[in-house]
Amino acid sequence: MILFGPSGNSNSFYSDGNKKSEQAFEWLAKKGLNAYEYSFGRGINIGEEKARVMRAESEKYGVKISVHAPYYINFSNQSDDMIEKSVSYVLNSAVKVRQLGGDRIVFHPASVGKMTREQAFELCKKNFDKLLTAIHAANMQDLCFCPETMGKINQIGDEKEIATLCAMDDCLIPTVDFGHLNARTLGGLKTSDDFRRVVDNMMAICGEDKVRKMHVHFSKIEYSAGGEVRHLTFDDVLFGPDFVPLAQVIKEYALSPVVICESDGTQAEDALTMKNIFYNI
């Protein structure tokens, strides 16, 4: 089963009179959506009581929740203290996703910085070992930890790098942000063959099962020479990618991802557009 939903709350969520994320689940279910990503991007600041209420609403309305860990995680940092903080951000996000009743934690893997790409990626893999040791020590390996493909060229996070990281442990599955991949390849995702190549590349490295149940982020993204600039809405006609060829590949490969829309302010509406496209092609 494929799940569709937004990251965070659309502008229309608030214009409809809603004020709290606890209200998102009923609102989304009435629209025909069944997934919701809650962001800890700028810090993990949700209390246990709110998490309990959100879990009850998620279960009541059949809307599956995932979380996005803080944006400032960087497993290519050369400071041991900063790596410890990155590990703690991921684990604390995992504690919260359990409280929320979800099982997926999305996180950004690393930046290249002043190192060569090869040096940064080797350091990232070394520090992923530390993360995995902490995950197993905390008995959290039943959750899905989902490193994300990234939109800026100087970030670790093309599809092969993410697949290589995900091959390191059973608890790691990829978050494939196709908007990011399109941005970092300067518009390289246009046809179904382009999307098929991404899926094939990742399956060859981390296996069919992980890619079959991958976490997906999707939005149109403006890009420049360095990659991602900003998220757009589906109304944009200058930048991609288009969802239709990806929907074709999802059907062809019988994939069952969670598809999260990250459009700028219209994420619920654009998530519903993707759902309608998928079920009508």
Secondary structure, DSSP 8 states (H G I E B T S, - for coil): --EEEEBS--HHHHHTT--SGGGHHHHHHHHT--EEEEE-TT-----HHHHHHHHHHHHHHT-EEEEE--TT--TT-S-HHHHHHHHHHHHHHHHHHHHHT--EEEE--EE-TTS-HHHHHHHHHHHHHHHHHHHHHTT-TTSEEEEB--SBTTEE--HHHHHHHHTT-TTB--EEEHHHHHHHTTS---SHHHHHHHHHHHHHHH-HHHHHT-EEEE--EEEETTEEEEE--TT-SSS---HHHHHHHHHHHT---EEEE--SS-HHHHHHHHHHHHHH-
